[in-house]
């Protein structure tokens, strides 16, 4: 009888241990997240004891990276034309035992005022030839391919640096022209007033995923910094790197110029975070030397 009781007790204890081991991961948000249109923010969560994590914001992947003490941090962006309101990040985590769990996190997107100007022009002012339209389609396809995938590794580390020393020109991020009553696409980068021939440096470590000459952007370089973060450099006159190369923060990647659809020499500097067009100056303000970001890896995954 005693042996039967002990056997039954062992079964109960074993099953109890299995139940505890099979518990799903608990995911909690460390603080609410708000982000303005065209800006970036950090999403910090606690998910101890997990072996894998995936997330999406709309149709775009969000890449979380481990921090200390069970924390995971992701850099997210709100597109310059994102609809103000609540966006949702769906997180899926898996424990070492293979038990999956999901959590939906709300991110509040706030409206921001950007500069704009309205004017009228003669009909046909900006009509494109068939050849120009073909070049534009080629340009869009090339950039779409460059942004289609990103490295799962995070190459960048703090701080981000300016690609040229010059300040932003009057044609700033988010600036929109309204021509003959029709709104045009907002300016998706920041124009820095760099004279032709100025050395352009990589704002952080990354892989060169696109080099080319295009109708609007002119000489262009796109860097993938990993984790869904890209920076772009347009209107270049000369390239100093090759497509596929790994570059270090501060490395000269090109010279500024007057190429593409421009009226004067400058550098168009752009950034994308999880598919959102964001102001690249945010990288300096929030991830620069004086940035307040919590996600500071001890070392980058970039190979020496």
C-alpha positions as CSV (number, residue, x, y, z in Angstrom):
1,X,0.0,0.0,0.0
2,X,2.8,2.4,1.0
3,X,4.6,1.6,-2.3
4,X,1.4,2.4,-4.3
5,X,0.9,5.7,-2.5
6,X,4.6,6.7,-3.1
7,X,4.2,5.7,-6.8
8,X,1.1,7.8,-7.1
9,X,2.7,10.7,-5.4
10,X,5.7,10.5,-7.8
11,X,3.4,10.6,-10.8
12,X,1.7,13.7,-9.4
13,X,5.0,15.4,-8.7
14,X,6.3,14.5,-12.2
15,X,3.2,15.8,-13.9
16,X,3.3,19.0,-11.9
17,X,6.9,19.5,-13.0
18,X,5.9,19.0,-16.6
19,X,3.0,21.5,-16.3
20,X,5.4,24.1,-14.8
21,X,8.0,23.4,-17.5
22,X,5.4,23.7,-20.2
23,X,4.1,27.2,-19.1
24,X,4.2,29.8,-21.9
25,X,6.5,32.8,-21.7
26,X,5.2,35.9,-20.0
27,X,5.7,39.0,-22.1
28,X,5.4,42.4,-20.5
29,X,6.1,46.0,-21.8
30,X,8.5,47.9,-19.7
31,X,6.9,51.3,-20.6
32,X,4.3,52.7,-23.0
33,X,5.6,53.7,-26.4
34,X,4.7,56.9,-28.3
35,X,6.3,58.0,-31.5
36,X,5.7,61.0,-33.8
37,X,5.3,60.7,-37.5
38,X,8.8,60.4,-39.1
39,X,10.5,59.6,-35.8
40,X,11.9,56.5,-34.1
41,X,11.4,55.0,-30.7
42,X,12.6,52.0,-28.7
43,X,10.2,49.3,-27.7
44,X,11.4,47.4,-24.6
45,X,9.8,44.2,-23.3
46,X,10.6,41.7,-20.6
47,X,10.4,38.0,-21.7
48,X,12.6,35.8,-19.6
49,X,13.3,32.2,-20.4
50,X,12.6,32.3,-24.1
51,X,14.6,30.8,-26.9
52,X,13.1,32.8,-29.8
53,X,11.1,35.9,-30.6
54,X,9.5,37.3,-33.7
55,X,7.3,40.4,-34.1
56,X,5.5,42.4,-36.8
57,X,4.1,45.9,-36.9
58,X,1.5,45.9,-39.7
59,X,3.1,44.0,-42.5
60,X,6.6,44.8,-41.5
61,X,8.9,42.7,-39.3
62,X,10.2,44.2,-36.1
63,X,13.5,42.9,-34.9
64,X,14.1,42.4,-31.1
65,X,17.6,42.0,-29.7
66,X,18.4,40.7,-26.2
67,X,19.6,43.2,-23.6
68,X,20.3,42.5,-19.9
69,X,18.2,40.7,-17.4
70,X,15.6,39.2,-19.7
71,X,15.0,42.4,-21.6
72,X,14.5,42.6,-25.3
73,X,14.7,45.9,-27.3
74,X,13.5,46.8,-30.8
75,X,14.0,50.0,-32.8
76,X,10.7,51.0,-34.4
77,X,9.8,53.9,-36.8
78,X,6.6,55.7,-37.7
79,X,6.4,56.6,-41.4
80,X,6.3,60.3,-42.3
81,X,2.8,59.6,-43.6
82,X,1.7,57.1,-40.9
83,X,-1.9,57.6,-39.8
84,X,-2.0,59.1,-36.3
85,X,-3.6,56.7,-33.8
86,X,-2.8,53.3,-32.4
87,X,-0.5,50.9,-34.2
88,X,-0.2,47.3,-33.0
89,X,2.9,45.2,-32.6
90,X,2.3,41.5,-32.5
91,X,5.0,39.5,-30.6
92,X,5.4,35.8,-30.8
93,X,7.8,34.1,-28.3
94,X,8.8,30.5,-27.9
95,X,10.3,28.9,-24.7
96,X,13.1,26.4,-24.7
97,X,10.4,23.6,-24.4
98,X,8.7,24.8,-27.6
99,X,5.7,26.5,-26.0
100,X,4.6,29.5,-28.0
101,X,2.9,32.6,-26.7
102,X,1.6,35.8,-28.3
103,X,1.1,39.4,-27.0
104,X,-0.2,42.4,-28.8
105,X,1.4,45.8,-27.9
106,X,-0.1,49.2,-28.7
107,X,2.2,51.9,-30.1
108,X,0.6,55.4,-30.2
109,X,1.5,57.4,-33.3
110,X,1.2,61.1,-32.9
111,X,0.8,63.7,-35.6
112,X,3.6,66.1,-36.5
113,X,3.6,69.3,-38.5
114,X,5.9,69.5,-41.5
115,X,6.6,72.4,-43.8
116,X,4.8,72.7,-47.1
117,X,4.3,75.1,-50.0
118,X,1.6,75.5,-52.7
119,X,2.0,76.9,-56.2
120,X,0.7,76.5,-59.7
121,X,2.5,75.7,-62.9
122,X,1.7,75.5,-66.5
123,X,0.1,72.2,-67.6
124,X,2.7,69.7,-68.7
125,X,5.4,71.3,-66.5
126,X,6.5,68.0,-65.0
127,X,5.3,65.5,-67.6
128,X,7.8,62.7,-68.2
129,X,9.0,61.2,-71.4
130,X,8.6,57.4,-72.0
131,X,12.3,57.0,-71.5
132,X,12.2,58.9,-68.2
133,X,9.3,56.8,-67.0
134,X,11.2,53.7,-67.8
135,X,14.2,55.0,-65.7
136,X,11.9,55.8,-62.8
137,X,10.4,52.3,-62.8
138,X,13.9,50.9,-62.8
139,X,14.9,53.1,-59.9
140,X,11.8,52.1,-57.8
141,X,12.5,48.4,-58.5
142,X,16.1,48.7,-57.5
143,X,15.3,50.3,-54.2
144,X,12.5,47.9,-53.5
145,X,14.9,45.0,-53.9
146,X,17.4,46.6,-51.6
147,X,14.7,47.0,-48.9
148,X,13.2,43.6,-49.4
149,X,15.4,41.8,-47.0
150,X,17.6,42.9,-44.0
151,X,20.2,41.1,-42.0
152,X,18.9,39.5,-38.8
153,X,22.2,40.6,-37.2
154,X,22.4,44.1,-35.7
155,X,25.6,45.7,-37.1
156,X,25.2,49.2,-35.7
157,X,26.2,50.4,-32.3
158,X,25.9,53.8,-30.6
159,X,26.6,56.5,-31.4
160,X,25.5,57.3,-34.9
161,X,27.5,60.0,-36.6
162,X,26.7,62.6,-39.3
163,X,27.7,61.6,-42.9
164,X,29.0,65.1,-43.6
165,X,29.7,68.0,-41.3
166,X,27.3,70.4,-43.0
167,X,23.9,71.4,-41.6
168,X,20.5,70.6,-43.0
169,X,19.2,72.9,-45.8
170,X,15.8,74.5,-46.1
171,X,14.4,71.5,-47.9
172,X,14.0,69.5,-44.7
173,X,12.5,66.1,-43.9
174,X,8.8,65.9,-44.5
175,X,8.6,69.0,-46.7
176,X,5.7,68.7,-49.1
177,X,4.9,70.6,-52.3
178,X,1.3,71.1,-53.4
179,X,1.3,71.7,-57.2
180,X,-1.9,72.8,-58.9
181,X,-3.8,71.7,-55.9
182,X,-2.3,68.2,-55.9
183,X,-0.1,67.1,-52.9
184,X,3.1,65.5,-53.9
185,X,5.0,62.9,-51.9
186,X,6.8,64.4,-48.9
187,X,10.5,64.8,-48.9
188,X,11.7,61.5,-47.3
189,X,15.2,62.5,-46.3
190,X,17.2,65.4,-44.9
191,X,19.2,67.5,-47.3
192,X,22.7,68.4,-46.0
193,X,24.4,71.4,-47.7
194,X,27.5,69.6,-48.7
195,X,29.6,71.1,-51.6
196,X,30.4,68.8,-54.5
197,X,33.3,66.6,-53.7
198,X,32.7,66.4,-49.9
199,X,33.6,63.1,-48.4
200,X,30.5,61.2,-47.3
201,X,31.1,58.7,-44.4
202,X,29.0,55.8,-43.2
203,X,26.9,56.9,-40.3
204,X,27.3,53.4,-38.7
205,X,28.5,49.9,-39.5
206,X,26.6,48.1,-42.2
207,X,26.5,46.2,-45.5
208,X,26.3,48.0,-48.8
209,X,23.1,46.6,-50.4
210,X,22.8,49.1,-53.3
211,X,25.0,51.2,-55.5
212,X,23.8,52.8,-58.7
213,X,22.9,55.9,-60.7
214,X,19.2,56.8,-60.9
215,X,16.8,59.3,-62.4
216,X,15.7,61.1,-59.2
217,X,18.4,60.0,-56.7
218,X,21.4,60.2,-58.9
219,X,24.5,58.4,-57.6
220,X,23.2,56.4,-54.6
221,X,24.5,54.2,-51.8
222,X,22.2,52.2,-49.4
223,X,23.5,50.7,-46.2
224,X,21.8,47.9,-44.3
225,X,22.6,48.3,-40.6
226,X,20.8,45.1,-39.7
227,X,17.5,44.6,-37.8
228,X,15.5,46.5,-40.4
229,X,17.4,49.8,-40.3
230,X,18.8,51.3,-43.5
231,X,20.4,54.6,-44.4
232,X,20.6,56.1,-47.9
233,X,23.0,58.6,-49.5
234,X,21.9,60.3,-52.8
235,X,23.2,62.7,-55.5
236,X,26.7,61.3,-55.1
237,X,29.4,62.1,-57.7
238,X,31.8,59.2,-56.9
239,X,31.6,55.8,-55.1
240,X,34.3,54.7,-52.7
241,X,32.9,51.2,-51.8
242,X,31.4,48.3,-53.7
243,X,28.0,46.6,-53.4
244,X,28.1,43.8,-50.9
245,X,31.0,45.2,-48.9
246,X,30.9,45.6,-45.1
247,X,31.8,49.1,-44.0
248,X,32.7,50.6,-40.7
249,X,31.3,53.7,-39.0
250,X,33.2,56.7,-40.3
251,X,34.5,55.0,-43.4
252,X,34.4,57.1,-46.6
253,X,31.8,55.6,-48.9
254,X,31.4,58.3,-51.5
255,X,31.8,61.9,-52.6
256,X,28.8,64.3,-52.7
257,X,27.7,65.8,-56.0
258,X,25.0,67.2,-58.2
259,X,23.6,64.0,-59.8
260,X,20.0,63.0,-60.4
261,X,17.1,65.5,-60.3
262,X,18.6,68.3,-58.3
263,X,19.3,72.0,-58.8
264,X,22.5,72.2,-56.7
265,X,25.1,70.3,-54.9
266,X,24.0,68.6,-51.6
267,X,23.7,65.3,-49.9
268,X,20.3,63.7,-49.5
269,X,20.5,61.6,-46.4
270,X,17.6,59.2,-45.7
271,X,16.7,56.4,-43.2
272,X,14.2,53.6,-42.9
273,X,13.3,51.7,-39.8
274,X,11.0,48.6,-40.1
275,X,9.9,49.9,-43.5
276,X,9.0,53.4,-42.2
277,X,10.6,56.5,-43.8
278,X,12.1,58.4,-40.8
279,X,14.1,61.5,-40.4
280,X,17.8,60.4,-40.3
281,X,18.6,63.2,-37.8
282,X,16.6,61.1,-35.4
283,X,19.6,58.7,-35.4
284,X,21.8,61.4,-34.1
285,X,19.3,62.9,-31.7
286,X,18.3,59.6,-30.1
287,X,21.1,57.2,-30.9
288,X,24.0,59.7,-31.1
289,X,26.6,60.6,-28.4
290,X,23.9,62.3,-26.3
291,X,21.1,59.8,-27.2
292,X,19.0,58.3,-24.4
293,X,18.5,54.9,-26.0
294,X,18.7,51.9,-23.7
295,X,19.8,49.4,-26.4
296,X,23.5,49.6,-26.2
297,X,25.2,46.3,-27.2
298,X,28.6,45.8,-25.7
299,X,30.0,44.9,-29.1
300,X,28.6,45.1,-32.6
301,X,28.1,41.9,-34.7
302,X,30.2,43.5,-37.4
303,X,33.2,41.6,-38.3
304,X,36.6,43.3,-38.0
